[in-house]
Amino acid sequence: MVTDGSPDFLLRSSSRARVNAKTFELVRYRSECGSGDDDRKALGDYSLLESVKKKQLRRGLLIAIEGIDGAGKTTQANLLAQELGKNGYSVLSLHEPTNGKWGQKIKDLANNGRHRTSPEDETELFYQDRWEDVKNNIKPALDEKKVIVMDRYYFSNVAYQSERGLDPQLIEKKNAAIAPVPDITIILDLEPEVSLKRIIHKRNGTPNHFEKKEKLEIIRQAFLKFRDRSNVYIIDGDDNRPIGDVSNSVWKIVEPKLKEIEQRKP
């Protein structure tokens, strides 16, 4: 190794020195909390990424992580985004509802009671929120040939709002008219009892309107109705599986699709 103070050696040494515990913590935090930034912003100033060869795709890839409340969607979406970044892919992590105007109204309903609004009005809020998300985030990222990881997408609307009595086919049709169909939809499946246990433990409080065993079972079955579609995958997200085991199952689904659309150098 050259140790004579050459610029090349000093540059490499400086890069390695910056990969310390504080940097790794920043990477973890930004990867979990980033919303709408590109992979550099989402992953932070991660020096090790300098040595990862960026991979180019022929087109963008849209991945949706779905499931009932407490299924582990956010955890698995974050882990997938991290794995994509480590493997050299340009990744954008998004969640719905968003943090925008419409998303804030939806969250207010969740916190203060959905009984204050009709199923139709609630569905319209989700529709408006998604329309802005597609226009401002999803479509631009797909045009830039990025991989998008969605923590919830419109299959959630189909499952949850149909539980309130709306026609699931009409919900999906309306959303598919404005929102790209995911290339991969991963549904994390688990029993409502496990879901409720996780929700209560996480919040140390009372579950919301949808978070009741009977309702969650109806919503779960609505998600499972998508199982026969070619781009939908059901993964067991129950407590009998370690988080890492579930994330490995997710990666085994995603990786072949990435290889399929990677740009090949002549």
Beta strands, then each sheet from edge to edge (+ up, - down):
strand 1: 61-67
strand 2: 91-95
strand 3: 147-151
strand 4: 184-189
strand 5: 232-236
sheet 1: 2+ 3+ 1+ 4+ 5+
end
